[in-house]
Amino acid sequence: MSDDAPSIGAIRLPGGRTRFRVWAPQVTSVALKLDGPPARLLPMARTSRDYFEVTVPDLPDGSRYWYQLDGERLRPDPASRSQPDGVHGASAVIDPSTFRWSSPFWRAPALEQYVIYELHTGTFTAPGTFDAAIAELDRLRHLGFTAIELMPINEFPGERNWGYDGAYPFAAQSSYGGPAGFARFVDACHQRELAVILDVVFNHFGPEGAYAGEFGHYYSDRYRTLWGNALNFDGPGSDEVRRFFIESALYWLRELHIDAFRVDAIHAILDQSAYPFLRQLTETIHREARMLGRTAYLIAESDLNDPRVIQSRETNGLGFDAQWSDDFHHALHTALTQERDGIYRDFDGVADLKRAFERGFVYIGQYSGFRDRSHGTTPGNIRPEQLVVCDQNHDQIGNRAFGDRLAVMLSFEQMKLSAVCTLLSPYIPLVFMGEEYGESAPFQFFTSHTDPDLAEAVRRGRAKAFEDIHAGKDVPDPQAPETFIRSKLNPKHRDSPDGRALQDFHRELLRLRRELPALAAPSFTRQDVGLAGPDDRVVVLHRRHGDQEALMLLNFTNETADVRVPNGGEHWRPILDSSTDRWGGNRTTTGDTVIDERNAIEVAPWGAMLVERIASATVDSE
């Protein structure tokens, strides 16, 4: 995409004019139909590279319009900024310059300061809107989160969907509040010093309401993905397909003030070109952010264990700022639950969790039984803040047959242990909505397709996916409204004794992550990871920064573990014990007891302890 690439869609121009431009090599003629009043049909002129355009004076905001293809079919604009009547309805003209920003010069925190809270707009609150979500932001900021990640919000069919069936990459979902509601949400986040991460889907269009393929060569006839035909990023016409998706990202960055992007399933963006689309995307967004005087980060959803994703273009990498480490999740999950189905068959729990703490990836080229091939490669010189980790997220919960969360699988003590592993890891932590208080409502897979045949196909496909694992059990119907309603958060859980204790615990962990030097400045070269205790099922994570040292002791057993501290002659003081009554446990809080190196530290069953080293002179003076 050249620097002078045309903007696409309905673009406001000086003097009250609106220019409409669409790429349509698949048709011979395009006309703009304005619903009015008065209704008009205006021919569009073909320009270079099969773009069609026309400029119209004095169109008010909200004007509905269509493109008429070859004198017959009326279709919405593939680059529509607003679909107030749904994926099959008319597009609407909007003027982003009318959005009023309270903090137009906001600058997001550095990437290493991100603590991410992932939410699904439709199930996060009872109304399921952007405006309703604003009411929860103060609580999240008070807990210590610094970034809100929204599951995809692009216009999808109906009102119930995870968001990965989006048909309009420029348009915010109308039932959530549309572009104006989204702008209010972003502005409210920035007022509270919360960065906003938008989950974007550049690997497929949703199966309903996506008419882009009738306009141009958006689909590849050479590749397929789990969701059907792949998008065309390296074949004939691919320059304009790239332009379309990159301009959508630029729109969210420039006009809606997004701070970061989570790019969905990059393994499904199939591209054999010498200059990959993903590198073009990262370079363009980084360059635009610099021109705007801002920072913008790109985070890849990838389970490839491939460091090239986050390497710079100078080293022939894709230039992402960070990527996911699914290995961390899988190792932690097996250590906590002992599950061994599916992908979990590749992980043996605590020993693999140790490896995940040491280097981010567990699989660095060894054979994977789940994949039936070797997987991953050595991580090289990656930094801890280049990996995002979690103990659960929308995929890991929702891709289970019944959407069950950790809160219904684990004890309260195990939930706290899991939180310590994630929030005090050297990586960027991500928490899925409700996890901070132990939400037990499931997060199930739901859709609201209006095409009956498609709805039935989705229903059958979901049941078939789990017929071997859950034979004889009825998997929740994705199309049923009840499946969506069951997935909404229950705020009453927050006010239970365990809910309050778990929230307080999260707040304390995030305070320690910010304020304790050994935790606030993670480095692979300034940490050691070992195993101790019964059957080597206690992870000992020793982290250092300057003269400050911290020791995390993570007990994945049902019995008390005695663990000796390192560094003979030094002394250590407990600063966090997950099993004390302060955090809803059974142990009595005893304060700052000094522990001498000659004595072992006693870690409760499924307990987590954090201790810091103190100088001998300090001990002598106490």
Residue, then its C-alpha position, 0 to 999 in steps of 0.5 A: m500500500s503506497d503512502d498516497a493510497p486512497s481512503i475507502g468507504a464514505i469519507r467526510l471531506p472539507g466543505g460538507r462533501t462526502r466521497f464514496r469509494v469502493w474497490a469492485p473489480q468483480v463488476t462492470s458498474v457501481a452506483l450509489k443509492l442514497d435512501g434520502p430523503p430524497a432517494r437518489l441513484l448516482p453513477m460512480a466513476r471507475t478509476s485506477r485499479d478498479y476503484f469506483e467513486v463519487t462525491v456528494p455534497d451536504l449529506p447529514d450524519g446517519s444518511r443511509y446508503w447502498y452500492q448497486l452492483d451491475g444495475e441490480r444487486l443492492r449491497p452494503d459498503p464493505a468498508s462501512r463505518s456503521q451498520p445501524d440496521g445490521v449486516h444485511g441493512a444499509s450502511a450509514v455515513i458518520d463523521p468521526s470528527t464529531f467525537r469529543w475526546s476528553s484526553p486527546f493527547w493520552r499516551a498509553p503505558a509502556l508495554e511492560q506495564y500492561v496488565i490486561y483485562e479481557l472482556h466480551t461486551g455483550t456478556f460483561t454487563a446485563p445491558g451488554t453495551f459499551d456505555a454499560a461497561i463504562a460503569e465497571l472501569d473504576r473498579l478495574r482500575h482500582l484493582g490494578f489493571t492497566a489495559i482493557e482488551l475487547m473481544p471483536i466488536n465488528e458488526f456481526p449478524g444478530e445481537r449474540n456472537w463472540g465477535y469472530d463472525g464479523a462482516y464489517p472490519f470498520a464498523a462497531q457492532s450496532s447492538y453494543g452502541g455503534p461507533a459513537g458508543f465505542a468512542r465513549f467507551v475508549d474515552a472513558c478508559h483513557q480518562r482512567e488511564l486504561a489503555v484499550i486493546l481491540d481484538v481484530v480478525f484479519n484471517h476470515f470474514g464471518p459466514e453471514g452478511a459479508y458481501a465483500g467477495e461480490f465486489g473484489h478478489y477478497y478470497s483466496d482459491r489456494y488456501r483454506t482455514l477452519w472457517g472456510n476460504a482464506l483471505n487473499f493476501d498474496g494472489p492477484g488483487s491482493d494489494e487492494v485486499r491488504r489495503f482494505f484491512i490495513e486501512s481498517a486498522l488505521y481507522w481504529l487507530r486514528e479515529l477511535h484512538i485505539d492503543a493496541f491490537r490483538v491480531d486473531a489467529i495469525h497462523a490462518i493468515l496464509d501468505q507466501s509473498a516476500y513482503p508478508f502482510l503481517r509485516q506490512l501491518t506492523e510497520t504501517i501501524h508503528r509508523e502511523a503511531r509515531m506520526l500521531g505522537r503516540t504508541a501503538y502495540l500489536i499483539a499476535e495470537s499465535d501458538l506457533n512458538d515462533p520467535r520470528v513473530i516478535q523479531s524486528r524486520e531487521t532480523n527478518g521478523l514480523g515486527f509484532d510487539a508481543q505474542w501469546s504463550d499458550d504453553f504457559h496456560h497449558a502447563l499451568h492448567t494441567a498442573l492445577t487440574q490434572e486434565r490430559d485430554g486434547i492439547y493437554r496430553d502434551f503437558d505434564g504439569v509442574a515440570d512444564l510450568k517450570r520450563a514456561f517460567e524459564r523461557g516462555f515456551v515449553y515446546i522448542g522443537q520436540y515432538s508433540g503427540f497432539r500435533d503428531r509432529s515436532h513443534g516450536t523452536t528455541p525462543g532466542n533473545i525474546r524479552p519477558e514483556q513480549l509474551v502474554v500469558c493467562d490461566q484462562n481466556h475466552d478460547q480456553i473456557g468457551n472452547r470447552a463443550f460446556g464453557d466451564r471456568l476454573a472456578v468450578m474446577l478448582s478449590f479456592e486455594q487453587m484459584k489463588l495459586s493460579a492467580v499468583c502464577t499469572l499475575l506475578s509471572p515475568y510476562i504480561p498477564l491477562v485476566f478474563m472477565g469475572e476471574e478476579y472474583g471467581e465468577s462461576a457462570p460459564f462462557q459458552f459458544f453463542t451465535s444469532h445467525t439469521d440464515p436458518d441453514l447456517a444456524e442449523a449447520v453451526r448447531r450440528g457442527r458444535a455438537k459433532a465437535f464434542e460427540d466423542i468426549h461428551a457422548g450422550k450429553d447435550v452440548p449447549d445450542p449456540q443459537a439458543p438465547e439461553t446459551f447467551i444469557r447463561s454466559k453473562l456475568n453475575p455481579k452478585h458473586r463479587d460481593s460474596p466473602d470469597g469474591r471479595a477476598l479474591q478481588d483483594f488478593h488480585r489487588e495486592l498481587l498487582r500492587l506487588r507487581r508494580e512496586l517490588p523491583a524484582l517483580a516490576a523489572p523482569s528479565f530472563t537473565r536475572q531469574d532462576v527457576g527450580l523444583a522442590g518439595p514432594d515429587d518436585r511439585v513446588v516451583v521455586l522462582h527466584r527473581r532479582h533486580g539490583d540489590q533486591e531479591a524475591l522468591m516465589l514458592l508455588n506448591f502444587t500438592n495437597e500437603t504442606a511443603d518445606v522449602r529451604v531458601p537459597n543464598g547461605g547466610e542471607h535472611w528472608r521475610p514473607i511478604l505474601d502468603s495466599s493461605t492466610d486469613r487475610w486472603g480467606g485462608n486458614r492460616t493466621t496472619t503473623g506479620d513480618t516474621v524473619i526467616d533465617e536461612r537455616n530454617a525451611i519455609e513452610v508452604a501450605p497445600w496449594g499455597a503460594m508464598l512470596v518472600e524477599r531477602i533482607a540484609s543481615a544488618t537489618v535483621d540484627s537491628e530488629 
